[in-house]
C-alpha cells in the first residue's frame, strides 16, 4: 500500500513538473508556428526550416491531406480544421501569438485558412504553390473537375475520379472522391490564391517569400501579395532560390522578421 501511495505521489510530481516546464517554455518563447509541407511531401521535408525558427518560436509540422502518404484523403475544409486544431493546441499551451507558415501547397493552405478563421496572428508564405486556375486553363484535369462539379451537384460526391496532378511541371496520376477533388482543384475555390489573398477575415502581418527561380517570381507582388489586407508589418521578400530551396535559403531572414513583429 505504501509503495502504491509513493508511486502515485511520484506520478503527480512528474505531471506537475511537466506542466511547469511547458508553461515556462511558452513564457520564454512568445510565439508558436503551425508549419505545413508542400504537395506530395511530408512534415520531415519542412522540419529543417522549422528547427531554424526555434530560437524565437516553437513549431509543429503537421501532415496534410496532400502528403505523399495521405494522397488527398480528405477535402480542403477538413485540412483547414486540422490546422485549426493545432492552432488551438498552441493556444492551450499558453502561447500568446500563433502564426501559420507553409511551403508551396502549405502556403496555399495558410492563405485559405485566413478566409475561414481569424484566430492566428501572422502568416509566412514560402514559395506559394498549387494553382488550380492555371491547371484548369491549361486543360490539366479540366474534364475531371467539371465531372466532379456535376457529381457533387447531383449528391454523388462520394464517387471516385481520376486525373493528373501537377507539381512544378511534373504530372502524377491521382484518384479521389469527387467532393475531395473539387475542393482542391476548383479554379474558383479555396486553392485559388488570388482569391483567398483578398478574403482574409482580418489583417495580419504576412511575410511573402519567393525565390528568383520560382515559377511565380515573374508575376511579382500583383499576383496575390498586393491583394492581402494591408498591415504595416507585412513584407514581400525575394531570395536567390528555386521553389524547393526557398524555405532553407530564407530561414535566417524569416527569423529576423519574427523578431521584428514581436
KEMAR-126502 format. One line per field, with one value per residue (C-alpha): x, y, z; residue number from 1. Coordinates in Angstrom, 2 decimals. Example, Ala and Ser with C-alpha at 12.3 -4.5 7.8 and 13.67 -1.06 7.14 Angstrom:
! KEMAR-126502
x: [12.30 / 13.67]
y: [-4.50 / -1.06]
z: [7.80 / 7.14]
num: [1 / 2]
***
This chain:
! KEMAR-126502
x: [0.00 / 2.81 / 4.57 / 1.37 / 1.00 / 4.64 / 4.14 / 1.06 / 2.87 / 5.82 / 3.45 / 1.74 / 5.09 / 6.26 / 2.97 / 3.27 / 6.88 / 5.82 / 3.11 / 5.51 / 8.12 / 5.61 / 4.41 / 7.97 / 8.67 / 5.55 / 6.53 / 10.10 / 9.00 / 6.13 / 5.16 / 4.42 / 4.21 / 2.00 / 4.06 / 2.64 / 4.59 / 4.10 / 2.40 / 3.46 / 5.72 / 5.61 / 6.42 / 10.06 / 10.65 / 9.94 / 11.31 / 14.84 / 13.32 / 11.22 / 14.27 / 15.84 / 12.84 / 13.23 / 15.38 / 12.28 / 9.29 / 8.15 / 6.86 / 4.83 / 4.97 / 1.72 / 0.94 / -1.61 / -4.05 / -1.84 / 1.14 / 2.51 / 1.20 / -2.29 / -2.85 / -5.79 / -7.71 / -9.79 / -11.26 / -9.85 / -12.26 / -11.03 / -7.45 / -8.46 / -9.94 / -6.71 / -4.72 / -7.19 / -6.77 / -3.03 / -3.62 / -5.90 / -3.31 / -0.76 / -3.27 / -3.98 / -0.24 / -0.22 / 1.46 / 0.36 / 0.98 / 0.35 / 1.35 / 0.92 / 3.81 / 3.64 / 5.75 / 4.17 / 0.76 / 1.23 / 1.44 / -1.72 / -3.37 / -2.24 / -3.97 / -7.09 / -7.19 / -7.35 / -10.59 / -12.27 / -10.70 / -9.46 / -7.53 / -3.92 / -1.54 / 0.51 / 1.28 / 4.56 / 4.21 / 7.18 / 7.25 / 3.49 / 2.23 / -0.74 / -2.56 / -5.87 / -6.92 / -3.74 / -4.22 / -7.83 / -6.92 / -4.23 / -6.68 / -4.85 / -7.58 / -10.29 / -12.58 / -12.27 / -13.05 / -16.13 / -17.28 / -16.65 / -18.74 / -21.63 / -21.37 / -21.31 / -24.31 / -26.15 / -25.37 / -22.83 / -19.67 / -18.55 / -17.88 / -14.18 / -12.49 / -9.00 / -6.96 / -3.38 / -2.00 / 0.68 / 3.61 / 6.37 / 5.95 / 5.71 / 2.48 / 1.25 / -1.98 / -4.25 / -7.63 / -10.02 / -13.66 / -15.36 / -16.07 / -12.40 / -11.15 / -13.45 / -12.41 / -8.74 / -8.94 / -11.95 / -10.39 / -12.54 / -12.27 / -10.05 / -6.98 / -7.12 / -4.59 / -5.50 / -8.98 / -8.10 / -5.48 / -8.19 / -10.58 / -8.73 / -11.07 / -8.69 / -5.43 / -2.33 / 1.40 / 2.29 / 5.80 / 5.62 / 8.87 / 9.58 / 12.74 / 14.18 / 13.92 / 10.38 / 7.64 / 5.64 / 8.53 / 7.83 / 4.29 / 5.60 / 3.52 / 0.49 / -0.21 / -1.55 / 0.50 / -0.97 / -4.46 / -3.87 / -5.44 / -2.75 / -0.73 / 2.25 / 4.41 / 3.79 / 6.75 / 7.47 / 10.87 / 12.80 / 15.61 / 18.07 / 16.47 / 14.32 / 10.93 / 12.24 / 15.11 / 13.22 / 12.42 / 16.01 / 17.57 / 15.21 / 15.20 / 17.50 / 15.53 / 12.27 / 13.68 / 14.60 / 11.09 / 9.59 / 11.76 / 10.72 / 6.98 / 7.08]
y: [0.00 / 2.35 / 1.61 / 2.38 / 5.74 / 6.53 / 5.66 / 7.87 / 10.72 / 10.38 / 10.42 / 13.58 / 15.28 / 14.40 / 15.63 / 18.96 / 19.34 / 18.76 / 21.41 / 23.94 / 23.19 / 23.59 / 26.87 / 28.12 / 27.28 / 29.13 / 32.17 / 32.11 / 31.78 / 34.10 / 32.66 / 29.32 / 28.38 / 25.80 / 24.54 / 22.90 / 20.99 / 21.09 / 18.81 / 15.14 / 15.93 / 15.24 / 17.04 / 15.89 / 17.82 / 21.12 / 20.35 / 21.62 / 25.03 / 24.73 / 23.90 / 27.21 / 29.10 / 27.67 / 30.46 / 32.65 / 30.36 / 26.85 / 24.99 / 21.94 / 20.46 / 18.66 / 16.15 / 17.50 / 15.62 / 16.34 / 14.44 / 11.53 / 9.08 / 10.53 / 11.17 / 13.59 / 11.52 / 14.48 / 17.62 / 21.10 / 22.15 / 19.19 / 20.34 / 23.74 / 22.01 / 20.08 / 23.32 / 24.91 / 22.01 / 22.68 / 26.43 / 25.66 / 23.28 / 26.07 / 28.46 / 25.93 / 25.70 / 29.41 / 30.86 / 34.45 / 34.56 / 31.78 / 32.02 / 29.86 / 29.02 / 26.88 / 25.86 / 25.54 / 23.87 / 24.55 / 28.27 / 27.93 / 26.39 / 29.23 / 31.71 / 29.55 / 29.28 / 33.06 / 33.12 / 30.80 / 31.65 / 34.73 / 33.09 / 33.46 / 36.39 / 36.17 / 34.20 / 33.13 / 32.24 / 30.23 / 29.70 / 29.59 / 26.78 / 24.81 / 26.75 / 25.09 / 28.02 / 27.65 / 23.88 / 24.33 / 26.93 / 24.59 / 21.70 / 19.71 / 17.87 / 20.12 / 17.26 / 15.70 / 18.99 / 19.54 / 15.98 / 16.37 / 19.54 / 17.72 / 14.76 / 16.97 / 18.94 / 15.65 / 14.50 / 11.93 / 13.48 / 10.11 / 8.69 / 8.43 / 10.15 / 10.10 / 13.00 / 14.24 / 16.37 / 18.97 / 19.90 / 22.16 / 20.88 / 17.22 / 15.29 / 12.44 / 10.44 / 10.64 / 9.25 / 10.58 / 11.24 / 13.87 / 16.10 / 15.98 / 16.65 / 19.64 / 21.13 / 21.31 / 21.81 / 24.08 / 27.05 / 29.41 / 27.54 / 27.55 / 26.71 / 29.95 / 32.17 / 35.35 / 34.99 / 33.80 / 36.53 / 39.15 / 37.46 / 37.43 / 37.69 / 40.19 / 41.96 / 40.25 / 40.56 / 38.49 / 37.59 / 36.50 / 34.81 / 33.98 / 32.73 / 34.30 / 30.92 / 30.16 / 29.94 / 32.64 / 35.11 / 36.86 / 37.68 / 39.84 / 41.32 / 41.76 / 38.04 / 37.83 / 39.75 / 43.12 / 41.70 / 40.78 / 43.24 / 45.79 / 45.51 / 47.71 / 44.70 / 42.76 / 42.24 / 40.82 / 39.10 / 37.96 / 35.42 / 33.74 / 30.30 / 27.91 / 26.63 / 23.76 / 25.60 / 28.79 / 27.79 / 26.93 / 29.86 / 32.35 / 30.89 / 33.47 / 36.35 / 34.77 / 34.64 / 38.33 / 39.18 / 37.17 / 39.08 / 42.39 / 41.79 / 40.63]
z: [0.00 / 0.94 / -2.37 / -4.24 / -2.49 / -3.22 / -6.91 / -7.18 / -5.44 / -7.84 / -10.83 / -9.58 / -9.05 / -12.57 / -14.01 / -12.19 / -13.31 / -16.91 / -16.61 / -15.11 / -17.78 / -20.61 / -19.11 / -18.79 / -22.44 / -23.54 / -21.47 / -22.78 / -26.40 / -27.01 / -30.39 / -31.99 / -35.66 / -37.33 / -40.26 / -43.41 / -46.06 / -49.81 / -52.33 / -52.23 / -49.26 / -45.53 / -42.26 / -42.34 / -45.57 / -43.83 / -40.36 / -41.11 / -41.75 / -38.58 / -36.48 / -37.52 / -36.10 / -32.62 / -31.17 / -31.30 / -31.90 / -31.18 / -34.21 / -35.11 / -38.62 / -39.37 / -42.10 / -44.54 / -46.84 / -49.88 / -48.46 / -50.46 / -47.85 / -47.41 / -51.14 / -50.78 / -48.24 / -47.01 / -48.66 / -48.20 / -45.40 / -43.34 / -43.92 / -42.55 / -39.50 / -38.93 / -38.98 / -36.57 / -34.14 / -33.91 / -33.55 / -30.61 / -29.13 / -29.10 / -27.52 / -24.79 / -24.14 / -23.35 / -26.42 / -26.89 / -30.62 / -33.11 / -36.76 / -39.85 / -42.14 / -45.25 / -48.18 / -51.65 / -51.14 / -47.42 / -48.19 / -50.27 / -47.20 / -44.93 / -47.23 / -47.46 / -43.67 / -43.32 / -45.35 / -42.84 / -39.45 / -37.59 / -34.74 / -35.91 / -35.63 / -38.79 / -41.95 / -43.57 / -47.24 / -48.57 / -52.35 / -52.68 / -54.87 / -56.23 / -58.93 / -59.86 / -62.04 / -64.15 / -64.38 / -65.48 / -68.09 / -69.46 / -69.61 / -66.92 / -65.04 / -66.52 / -67.50 / -64.05 / -62.33 / -64.49 / -63.83 / -60.10 / -60.05 / -61.71 / -59.34 / -56.24 / -57.52 / -58.02 / -54.49 / -55.71 / -54.27 / -52.92 / -56.38 / -57.32 / -60.25 / -61.73 / -63.06 / -63.46 / -60.66 / -61.40 / -59.17 / -60.51 / -64.04 / -63.05 / -63.56 / -61.44 / -61.78 / -58.74 / -57.81 / -55.16 / -54.33 / -56.48 / -53.48 / -52.49 / -55.99 / -56.43 / -53.09 / -54.16 / -57.91 / -58.41 / -60.24 / -58.17 / -54.88 / -51.80 / -53.86 / -55.85 / -54.08 / -55.92 / -54.42 / -50.92 / -50.52 / -50.85 / -48.43 / -45.09 / -42.13 / -40.54 / -41.45 / -40.00 / -40.70 / -43.77 / -44.89 / -48.53 / -49.62 / -53.25 / -54.97 / -58.10 / -59.85 / -58.73 / -61.40 / -59.58 / -59.33 / -62.68 / -61.52 / -58.68 / -55.87 / -58.11 / -58.27 / -54.72 / -52.16 / -53.09 / -52.62 / -48.95 / -46.47 / -45.67 / -42.46 / -41.65 / -40.72 / -43.95 / -46.26 / -49.71 / -49.58 / -52.66 / -52.17 / -54.52 / -54.59 / -56.56 / -55.43 / -53.30 / -51.60 / -50.67 / -47.05 / -46.13 / -48.01 / -46.35 / -42.82 / -41.21 / -42.71 / -41.56 / -38.02 / -38.20 / -39.37 / -36.50 / -34.03 / -35.58 / -35.22 / -31.60]
num: [1 / 2 / 3 / 4 / 5 / 6 / 7 / 8 / 9 / 10 / 11 / 12 / 13 / 14 / 15 / 16 / 17 / 18 / 19 / 20 / 21 / 22 / 23 / 24 / 25 / 26 / 27 / 28 / 29 / 30 / 31 / 32 / 33 / 34 / 35 / 36 / 37 / 38 / 39 / 40 / 41 / 42 / 43 / 44 / 45 / 46 / 47 / 48 / 49 / 50 / 51 / 52 / 53 / 54 / 55 / 56 / 57 / 58 / 59 / 60 / 61 / 62 / 63 / 64 / 65 / 66 / 67 / 68 / 69 / 70 / 71 / 72 / 73 / 74 / 75 / 76 / 77 / 78 / 79 / 80 / 81 / 82 / 83 / 84 / 85 / 86 / 87 / 88 / 89 / 90 / 91 / 92 / 93 / 94 / 95 / 96 / 97 / 98 / 99 / 100 / 101 / 102 / 103 / 104 / 105 / 106 / 107 / 108 / 109 / 110 / 111 / 112 / 113 / 114 / 115 / 116 / 117 / 118 / 119 / 120 / 121 / 122 / 123 / 124 / 125 / 126 / 127 / 128 / 129 / 130 / 131 / 132 / 133 / 134 / 135 / 136 / 137 / 138 / 139 / 140 / 141 / 142 / 143 / 144 / 145 / 146 / 147 / 148 / 149 / 150 / 151 / 152 / 153 / 154 / 155 / 156 / 157 / 158 / 159 / 160 / 161 / 162 / 163 / 164 / 165 / 166 / 167 / 168 / 169 / 170 / 171 / 172 / 173 / 174 / 175 / 176 / 177 / 178 / 179 / 180 / 181 / 182 / 183 / 184 / 185 / 186 / 187 / 188 / 189 / 190 / 191 / 192 / 193 / 194 / 195 / 196 / 197 / 198 / 199 / 200 / 201 / 202 / 203 / 204 / 205 / 206 / 207 / 208 / 209 / 210 / 211 / 212 / 213 / 214 / 215 / 216 / 217 / 218 / 219 / 220 / 221 / 222 / 223 / 224 / 225 / 226 / 227 / 228 / 229 / 230 / 231 / 232 / 233 / 234 / 235 / 236 / 237 / 238 / 239 / 240 / 241 / 242 / 243 / 244 / 245 / 246 / 247 / 248 / 249 / 250 / 251 / 252 / 253 / 254 / 255 / 256 / 257 / 258 / 259 / 260 / 261 / 262]
***
